[in-house]
Amino acid sequence: MILNVSSRTDILAFYSSWFLNRYHEGFVMVRNPFNPKLVSRISFTNVDAIVFCTKNPLPFLKIQNEIKHPYIIQITLTPYQNDIEPNVPDKKKIIQAIQAISKKIGPEFVFVRYDPILINPKYSIEYHKKAFDKLCQVLDGYVKSIIVSFIDIYKNVLKHASSLNLTEITIDMQRELALSFVISANKHKITVQTCGEENCLRECGFIKRDCVDETLAMSLTGKTKFKKWKARNNKSCNCVEMVDIGFYNTCKHYCKYCYANYDETKIQYHVSQHDISSPLLIGCLKEDDIIKERNPE
């Protein structure tokens, strides 16, 4: 199986010590988000590879040498300031971390996500063109692919609608950005792709690929057959199946566009329930929990 760490929260940014404890102990447990009484027990002996996802790779530098499984890391790096991403660290430090990780494992295993793209009076189309061009410059030689997507109207986005002040992104606007992005990326031998978008912008020079497709999964695991991942009920996502060990409403970045966090009161409560020694990310096992071993298929 492929472990996803994590699309539900930023484990590397806020819970990397917990993850390392689980890794050394050899197993991790995760509650079913739709039926919390059901708990999966996952042995790392059954894990073929790991997909790390984070906005802050700095803590990963401290544990990177401990990870013996094959892995890739996806790092979300957007051009927004703290009006949109209140607790994301200095982007210059994030870039330095990307460069350090890439030197260690190679650029083919480091993916940057320019995700999501939102447009408003401050973050205009021209702003994004300049930001993306600069990003390609500093990532030259450190990544081979940048993944982009456009903002979806999740519950959290609606909650912050007045401060986000979004402009609807039309197909023509997507194409204008895509054409500019491809020009910038090509100068630095970087490909650009979408993932989970109905419009893959191939006609603008984007490559058609999912962020964790069968080719990448095969290179990590040596296996040849994979189930499709049912990620966020996104019908346009064709990534291979992964097992997410995260927990919704636990990320302290508080990004205003986030799909995985929408209730700050719940976030604060869940964070207070985190126990670094627990096999679960949030809380501990209960007597009436139903624990099942998650076996590879």
N, C-alpha and C positions, 0 to 999 in steps of 0.2 A: 504494500500500500504506500501511497504518497501522503505525507503529513503536511497539512497547511497550517502555518504558524504566523499570522492568522488573518483571515479576512473579516473576522468578527470584532477584533480588537488589536491593539498594537502591543503584542507580547514582548517583542524585543525592546521597545522603548521603555516599558513600565514594569515588566515582569520577567526580565531576562534571567535574574537569579533563580526565580522559581523554576523556569524552564530548565536551567542547567541542573538544578537539583533533581528534577524528574528524569532528565537524560542520564545522569549518573546512577540513579536508582533503577533505571531500566524500564519504567512504565509511566504512563500518564492516564488520568481519567477525565472524562468530559461528559457533562450532562446533555441530554437531548434537549435542544432549545424549545421544542414543541411539546415535550413530555418530560419535565424535569426529574421525575422519579426514575427514569431510565438512564443508567450510567454505563458508558462504554469504557472498558479497560483496554488500553492499547499498549502492547509490549513493543519496545523499540527493536526487538529481534525480528518483528514482523514488518518493520518500516524499511522500505526500499530506498526512499529519498525524502528530502524535506524541501518544501517551498516556504521560505521566510518572506514575510511582507511587513514593511515598516515605513514610517515617515522619519524615523530617527535611528539610523544605523550605528550611532556612536557607541551604545552599550554592547553592540554585537562585536566590536573590536576586542572587547575584554574576554569574550567566550569563544571567539571564532576557532581558535586552535583546539578547543575541546570537542568540536563537532566532527565525528568520524564518518558519518553517513554522507553520501553524495547529496549536494544541495545546490539550489539557486537562491538568489535573493532579489526581490523586487522592492525597489525603493521609490516611494512617491515623492517627487520633487516638483513643487509648483511654485509660481512666482508671486504668490499672495503674501500679504503682510499679516500682522496679528489682528487686523480687523476681521479677517476671514479664518485664520488659523491661530487662535490665541496663544497656544502653548507649544507650537512647533519651534525647535531650536533654530539658531542662526543658520541660514542656508549655506553660507560659506563653509561652516564646519561640517555640514552634511555632505557637501561636495568633496571635502577632504577625506571624509570617511569612505565615500564611494570609491575614490581613487585608491585608498589603502586596501580596501577589500578586493578591488579588481586586480591589483598587483599580486595579491595572495592567491586568488582562485582563477583568474583569467576573465577577460571582458565578456566571453560568451556565456558566463554564468551570472552576470550582473545585469539586471534590467531596471531601467528607470521608467517610472510612470508619470507622465505629465497629465495628471488626472485628478479631478475633472476640470475641464475648461468651462469657465463661466464668464459671461460678458456683462459688464455694467459700466456706468460712466467712468469709473476709475480704472477698471481692468478691461480696456477696450481691445478691439482687434489689433490695432497697431501695437499696443502694449504687449500682447501675446506674441506677435511676430518678433519683436525685439528681444523679449525674454527667452523665447525658444532658440533664437539664433545664438544668443550668448550661452545658453545651456549647452548647445552642441559644441561650441568652442571649448568650454571647460571639460567636457566629457570626451573629447577627441582622444581615441586610443584606450579609453577606460570602459566603454560600453559599445555594443554592436547594434542595439535596438532600443528605441524609445516607444512606449505604449501610450496612446492618448485615448481619452474619451471625453464626452461632453456631459454636462451636468444633467442629472435626472432629478425630478421633483419628488424627493422623498419627504417623509413626515418632518424631518429636521429642517429641510430647506423651506418648507411652508412656515415652520415656526419662526424662522429668521428672515422671512420674505422682505420685511420693511428695510432691514439693514443691508441685505444682499442687493436689493434694488436691481433685479436681474432684467436683462434684455433677452427676449426670445432669440435663440440661435437658429437661423434658417439654414436650409441646405446650401444656399449660395454662400452664406457666411462660413459654413463648415468647409466648403470647397476653397474659399479664399485663404483661409488659415492653412488648410492642408497643402495647397500649392506652395505657400511660403515655407512651411515646415520642411517639405521635401527638398527644396532648394538649399535650406540651411543644413539639413542632415547630410545630404549628398556630398557637401564640401568636406565633411569629416568622416565619410565612409560609415555612416550610421543609417540604419533603416528605420522607417516609421510605420506603425501599425495601429489599428484599433483592436479592441477586444470587447465582445459583448455589445457591439453597436450594429444596428441593422444596416447602416450605410458604412461599408468598410473603406470607402474613398479610394478604391483601387485605381479609378480613372484619374486620380490626382497624383499617383505615384506611390501610394501606400502599398505595402505588401499585405497580402491576405493571409493572416495567421492568427491563431489564438495564443494567449500568453503562456499557457502550459499545454501545448498540443502533443499529439502522439509522438512526433519526431523528437521533441525535447524530452518527453517522459521516457522514451526508449533509450536515449543517450544516457540518462541518469540511472535507469533501473536495469537495462538489458532485456526488459520484457517487450512483447510485441502487441499485446491485446489489452485494451483499456476501456472501461466504461466511461460514459459521458458524465461530467460533473453537473449536478443540479444546483447551480450557484445562484442564490438570490432570486430563484424563479425566473432567471433571465434566459429566455428562449434563444437569444442570439449567441449565448456563450457555448462554445464547443470544446472547452477545456476538458482534460481527462479528469476522472473522479479523484478527489482528494478528501482526506478526513481532517476537518477543522477542529482544533482543540480550544478555540477561543470561546468567549462569553460576551454576549451583546451588552451594551451600556456599561463598559468598563474602561474605555479609553479616555485618558485625561488631556488629550490634545484639544478637545472641544471644537473641532472644525465645524463650521456652520453648514457645510454641505454634506456631512457624513450620513451614510445610510445605516450604519451599525450603532449609532448613538443618537438618541433623540430625547432623553430625559435626564437632565443634570442631577436631579434628586436621586434617581436610581443609580447613576454613576457613582455619586458620593457614597451611597449605601453599599453598593457592591465592592467598592474599593476598600471600605472599612471591614469587609468580610474576607478579604484576601489573607491567606495564611501561607507563607513561603514554604512551609513544610507539608502542606496538604497535597494529596495527589490531584485535587481539583484546583482549577485556577481561582475560583471564587467559592468560599465556604468549605465545609468538610462533609464527609459522608454521613448519612443518616441511617437509622436502623431499618427504615422501610424502603430504602433505595433498592432498586433491582439492578444488579451489576451483571453485565454480560461482556465476555471477552470478544473484542473486535478482531476477527480473524481475517487474514488476507484471502482474496478470492482468486 
